């Protein structure tokens, strides 16, 4: 498992298919993840929403 040593902003190129997989995985945190992770997963998922 990765260990986060610091936080910041990064730019990452993803295909729409990859982005959708990540969004779906973050949605599963609500059903299968720890309650302590729900807020962070929800916030990250909202940040990944695509605006047209």
DSSP file (Angstrom, degrees, kcal/mol; ACC not computed):
  #  RESIDUE AA STRUCTURE BP1 BP2  ACC     N-H-->O    O-->H-N    N-H-->O    O-->H-N    TCO  KAPPA ALPHA  PHI   PSI    X-CA   Y-CA   Z-CA
    1    1 A X              0   0    0      0, 0.0     2,-0.1     0, 0.0     0, 0.0   0.000 360.0 360.0 360.0 141.9    0.0    0.0    0.0
    2    2 A X        -     0   0    0      1,-0.0     2,-0.5     2,-0.0     0, 0.0  -0.398 360.0-143.0 -73.1 148.9    1.2    3.5   -0.8
    3    3 A X        -     0   0    0     -2,-0.1     2,-0.6     0, 0.0    -1,-0.0  -0.966  11.5-136.4-115.2 123.6    2.2    5.8    2.0
    4    4 A X        +     0   0    0     -2,-0.5     3,-0.1     1,-0.2    -2,-0.0  -0.683  25.5 174.2 -81.6 121.0    1.3    9.5    1.5
    5    5 A X        -     0   0    0     -2,-0.6     2,-0.3     1,-0.3    -1,-0.2   0.684  66.7  -4.1-100.1 -23.4    4.3   11.6    2.6
    6    6 A X        -     0   0    0      2,-0.0    -1,-0.3     0, 0.0     2,-0.3  -0.976  65.8-130.0-160.7 163.8    3.0   15.0    1.5
    7    7 A X        +     0   0    0     -2,-0.3     2,-0.3    -3,-0.1    -3,-0.0  -0.828  37.9 125.2-119.8 159.1    0.0   16.5   -0.2
    8    8 A X        -     0   0    0     -2,-0.3     2,-0.5     2,-0.0    -2,-0.0  -0.961  57.1 -63.0 178.1-167.8   -0.3   19.0   -3.1
    9    9 A X        +     0   0    0     -2,-0.3     2,-0.3     2,-0.0    -2,-0.0  -0.883  46.2 179.2-106.4 133.5   -1.8   19.5   -6.5
   10   10 A X        -     0   0    0     -2,-0.5     2,-0.5     2,-0.0    -2,-0.0  -0.949  23.9-134.1-130.8 152.8   -0.8   17.3   -9.4
   11   11 A X        +     0   0    0     -2,-0.3     2,-0.4     2,-0.0    -2,-0.0  -0.932  27.8 177.4-106.1 127.6   -1.9   17.2  -13.1
   12   12 A X        -     0   0    0     -2,-0.5     2,-0.5     2,-0.0    -2,-0.0  -0.997  23.9-136.7-133.0 131.6   -2.6   13.8  -14.4
   13   13 A X        +     0   0    0     -2,-0.4     2,-0.3     0, 0.0    -2,-0.0  -0.773  31.5 170.9 -89.0 129.1   -3.8   12.9  -17.9
   14   14 A X        -     0   0    0     -2,-0.5     2,-0.1     4,-0.0    -2,-0.0  -0.963  32.4-120.9-133.0 150.0   -6.6   10.3  -18.0
   15   15 A X     >  -     0   0    0     -2,-0.3     4,-2.4     1,-0.1     5,-0.2  -0.462  36.2-108.8 -77.4 164.2   -8.9    8.9  -20.6
   16   16 A X  H  > S+     0   0    0      1,-0.2     4,-2.3     2,-0.2     5,-0.2   0.870 121.5  54.6 -62.8 -34.7  -12.6    9.3  -20.0
   17   17 A X  H  > S+     0   0    0      2,-0.2     4,-1.9     1,-0.2    -1,-0.2   0.915 109.1  46.9 -64.2 -42.9  -12.8    5.6  -19.4
   18   18 A X  H  > S+     0   0    0      2,-0.2     4,-2.1     1,-0.2    -2,-0.2   0.907 111.7  51.3 -65.1 -41.6  -10.1    5.8  -16.7
   19   19 A X  H  X S+     0   0    0     -4,-2.4     4,-2.4     1,-0.2    -2,-0.2   0.904 108.9  51.0 -61.8 -42.1  -11.8    8.7  -15.1
   20   20 A X  H  X S+     0   0    0     -4,-2.3     4,-2.5     1,-0.2    -1,-0.2   0.884 107.9  52.4 -65.1 -38.6  -15.1    6.9  -15.0
   21   21 A X  H  X S+     0   0    0     -4,-1.9     4,-2.3     2,-0.2    -1,-0.2   0.910 110.5  48.0 -61.9 -42.2  -13.4    3.8  -13.4
   22   22 A X  H  X S+     0   0    0     -4,-2.1     4,-2.4     2,-0.2    -2,-0.2   0.920 111.4  50.2 -64.8 -44.0  -11.9    6.1  -10.7
   23   23 A X  H  X S+     0   0    0     -4,-2.4     4,-1.7     1,-0.2    -2,-0.2   0.907 111.3  48.7 -61.2 -42.2  -15.3    7.8  -10.1
   24   24 A X  H  X S+     0   0    0     -4,-2.5     4,-1.4     2,-0.2    -1,-0.2   0.906 110.3  51.2 -64.7 -41.4  -17.1    4.4   -9.8
   25   25 A X  H  X S+     0   0    0     -4,-2.3     4,-0.7     1,-0.2     3,-0.3   0.901 108.8  50.9 -62.8 -40.9  -14.4    3.1   -7.3
   26   26 A X  H >X S+     0   0    0     -4,-2.4     3,-0.6     1,-0.2     4,-0.5   0.849 106.3  56.1 -65.6 -32.5  -14.8    6.2   -5.2
   27   27 A X  H >X S+     0   0    0     -4,-1.7     3,-0.8     1,-0.2     4,-0.5   0.826 100.3  59.3 -65.9 -31.5  -18.6    5.6   -5.2
   28   28 A X  H 3X>S+     0   0    0     -4,-1.4     4,-3.0    -3,-0.3     5,-0.5   0.705  87.0  75.3 -71.0 -19.8  -18.0    2.1   -3.8
   29   29 A X  H <X5S+     0   0    0     -4,-0.7     4,-2.0    -3,-0.6    -1,-0.2   0.879  90.8  57.3 -59.0 -36.4  -16.3    3.6   -0.7
   30   30 A X  H <<5S+     0   0    0     -3,-0.8    -1,-0.2    -4,-0.5    -2,-0.2   0.871 116.2  34.1 -62.3 -37.0  -19.7    4.6    0.5
   31   31 A X  H  <5S+     0   0    0     -4,-0.5    -2,-0.2    -3,-0.4    -1,-0.2   0.835 138.0  14.3 -87.4 -35.2  -21.0    1.0    0.4
   32   32 A X  H  <5S+     0   0    0     -4,-3.0    -3,-0.2     2,-0.1    -2,-0.2   0.532 104.9  87.4-122.3  -9.8  -17.8   -1.0    1.3
   33   33 A X  S  <<S-     0   0    0     -4,-2.0     2,-0.2    -5,-0.5     5,-0.1  -0.232  85.4 -77.2 -89.9 178.5  -15.3    1.4    2.7
   34   34 A X    >>  -     0   0    0      1,-0.1     3,-1.8    -2,-0.1     4,-0.5  -0.496  37.3-124.1 -72.7 143.2  -14.6    2.7    6.2
   35   35 A X  G >4 S+     0   0    0      1,-0.3     3,-1.1     2,-0.2     4,-0.5   0.829 110.3  63.7 -57.7 -32.8  -17.0    5.4    7.5
   36   36 A X  G 34 S+     0   0    0      1,-0.2     4,-0.4     2,-0.1    -1,-0.3   0.726 102.3  50.4 -65.3 -21.1  -14.0    7.6    8.2
   37   37 A X  G <> S+     0   0    0     -3,-1.8     4,-2.4     1,-0.1     5,-0.3   0.532  84.8  89.6 -93.9  -7.9  -13.2    7.7    4.4
   38   38 A X  H <X S+     0   0    0     -3,-1.1     4,-2.4    -4,-0.5     5,-0.2   0.912  87.7  46.5 -58.7 -47.2  -16.7    8.6    3.2
   39   39 A X  H  > S+     0   0    0     -4,-0.5     4,-2.4     1,-0.2    -1,-0.2   0.922 114.2  46.2 -63.8 -45.9  -16.2   12.3    3.3
   40   40 A X  H  > S+     0   0    0     -4,-0.4     4,-2.4     2,-0.2    -1,-0.2   0.904 114.1  48.4 -65.4 -41.4  -12.9   12.4    1.6
   41   41 A X  H  X S+     0   0    0     -4,-2.4     4,-2.4     2,-0.2    -1,-0.2   0.905 112.4  49.1 -65.4 -40.9  -14.0   10.0   -1.2
   42   42 A X  H  X S+     0   0    0     -4,-2.4     4,-2.1    -5,-0.3    -2,-0.2   0.908 111.9  48.4 -64.6 -42.6  -17.2   12.0   -1.8
   43   43 A X  H  X S+     0   0    0     -4,-2.4     4,-2.0     2,-0.2    -2,-0.2   0.908 112.8  47.8 -65.1 -42.7  -15.2   15.2   -2.0
   44   44 A X  H  X S+     0   0    0     -4,-2.4     4,-1.4     2,-0.2    -2,-0.2   0.908 110.1  52.3 -66.0 -40.7  -12.7   13.7   -4.4
   45   45 A X  H  < S+     0   0    0     -4,-2.4     4,-0.3     1,-0.2     3,-0.3   0.911 109.2  50.0 -61.5 -41.4  -15.4   12.3   -6.6
   46   46 A X  H >< S+     0   0    0     -4,-2.1     3,-1.2     1,-0.2    -1,-0.2   0.883 107.7  54.1 -63.4 -38.6  -17.1   15.7   -6.7
   47   47 A X  H 3< S+     0   0    0     -4,-2.0    -1,-0.2     1,-0.2    -2,-0.2   0.792 105.8  54.3 -65.1 -27.4  -13.7   17.3   -7.7
   48   48 A X  T 3< S+     0   0    0     -4,-1.4    -1,-0.2    -3,-0.3    -2,-0.2   0.460  77.8 122.9 -88.7  -0.9  -13.5   14.8  -10.6
   49   49 A X    <   -     0   0    0     -3,-1.2     2,-0.5    -4,-0.3    -3,-0.0  -0.382  63.2-127.1 -61.5 136.8  -16.9   15.7  -12.1
   50   50 A X        -     0   0    0     -2,-0.1     2,-0.5     2,-0.0    -1,-0.1  -0.755  16.7-151.6 -91.1 128.1  -16.5   16.7  -15.7
   51   51 A X              0   0    0     -2,-0.5     0, 0.0     1,-0.1     0, 0.0  -0.849 360.0 360.0 -98.2 131.9  -18.0   20.1  -16.7
   52   52 A X              0   0    0     -2,-0.5    -1,-0.1     0, 0.0    -2,-0.0   0.410 360.0 360.0-102.8 360.0  -19.1   20.4  -20.3
